[in-house]
Amino acid sequence: MIGALARLLGLAHPDDALPPRALRWVVVDCESSGLDPERDRLLSIGAVAVREGRVAHADAFAAVLRQAQASAAPNILVHGIGAEAQPGGRDPAAAL
């Protein structure tokens, strides 16, 4: 894994790589109005840092993105972002 991580980070030699636990990782999650990226909309984004193998709750971000209209009821059951929350979300350009 260290060799792959070294390549990903652009390091010349795997020995130059820090152990994965020493790095700050960011886990990103997105919710959308469906599975078709050409048609469906991004509804929310969230991210949290992982440091030394632990989730850093203080180093996190989450935003519901403002929608002109809420997604369909079956979709709301999947992501849990209610019909009231979607029009009241943050400006997408500002949040992203």
C-alpha positions as CSV (number, residue, x, y, z in Angstrom):
1,M,0.0,0.0,0.0
2,I,2.8,2.4,0.8
3,G,4.1,2.1,-2.8
4,A,0.7,3.0,-4.3
5,L,0.3,5.8,-1.8
6,A,3.8,7.2,-2.8
7,R,2.8,7.1,-6.5
8,L,-0.5,8.8,-5.7
9,L,1.3,11.6,-3.8
10,G,3.9,11.9,-6.5
11,L,6.8,10.8,-4.4
12,A,9.9,9.4,-6.1
13,H,10.5,6.6,-3.7
14,P,8.0,4.6,-1.5
15,D,10.5,5.1,1.4
16,D,9.8,8.9,1.1
17,A,6.1,8.3,2.0
18,L,4.7,8.9,5.4
19,P,2.8,6.0,6.9
20,P,-0.9,6.3,6.0
21,R,-1.9,6.9,9.6
22,A,0.3,10.0,9.7
23,L,-1.6,11.7,6.8
24,R,-4.8,13.7,6.9
25,W,-7.4,12.1,4.8
26,V,-10.7,13.7,3.8
27,V,-13.8,11.6,3.3
28,V,-16.4,13.2,1.0
29,D,-20.1,12.2,0.7
30,C,-22.6,13.6,-1.7
31,E,-26.4,13.1,-2.0
32,S,-28.1,13.5,-5.3
33,S,-31.6,13.5,-6.7
34,G,-30.9,10.3,-8.6
35,L,-28.1,8.2,-10.3
36,D,-27.9,9.9,-13.7
37,P,-25.2,12.6,-13.6
38,E,-26.5,14.1,-16.8
39,R,-30.0,14.6,-15.5
40,D,-30.0,14.5,-11.7
41,R,-29.0,17.3,-9.3
42,L,-26.5,17.4,-6.5
43,L,-28.5,17.9,-3.2
44,S,-25.8,18.0,-0.5
45,I,-22.1,17.6,0.2
46,G,-20.3,16.6,3.3
47,A,-16.7,16.0,4.3
48,V,-14.9,15.0,7.4
49,A,-11.1,14.7,8.0
50,V,-9.5,11.6,9.4
51,R,-6.3,12.1,11.3
52,E,-4.2,9.4,12.9
53,G,-6.9,6.9,12.0
54,R,-9.6,8.8,13.9
55,V,-12.5,10.9,12.5
56,A,-11.9,14.6,13.4
57,H,-15.5,15.8,14.0
58,A,-14.3,19.4,14.5
59,D,-12.8,19.3,11.0
60,A,-15.9,18.7,9.0
61,F,-18.2,20.4,6.6
62,A,-21.8,19.8,5.4
63,A,-24.2,21.7,3.3
64,V,-27.6,21.2,1.7
65,L,-27.6,22.9,-1.7
66,R,-30.6,25.1,-2.6
67,Q,-32.9,23.5,-5.1
68,A,-35.6,25.2,-7.2
69,Q,-37.9,22.2,-6.4
70,A,-37.5,19.3,-4.0
71,S,-36.6,15.8,-5.3
72,A,-39.3,13.1,-5.5
73,A,-40.6,11.5,-2.4
74,P,-39.0,8.1,-3.0
75,N,-35.6,9.9,-3.4
76,I,-36.2,11.8,-0.1
77,L,-36.6,8.4,1.6
78,V,-33.1,7.5,0.5
79,H,-31.2,10.6,1.4
80,G,-33.4,12.0,4.1
81,I,-33.2,15.6,3.0
82,G,-36.8,16.8,3.3
83,A,-38.8,18.8,0.8
84,E,-38.7,21.8,3.1
85,A,-34.9,21.7,3.5
86,Q,-34.0,21.6,-0.2
87,P,-35.4,25.0,-1.3
88,G,-33.9,26.5,1.8
89,G,-30.4,25.2,1.2
90,R,-27.2,27.2,0.6
91,D,-26.3,28.7,-2.8
92,P,-24.6,25.8,-4.6
93,A,-21.7,27.9,-6.0
94,A,-20.9,29.3,-2.6
95,A,-21.2,26.0,-0.8
96,L,-19.0,24.1,-3.3
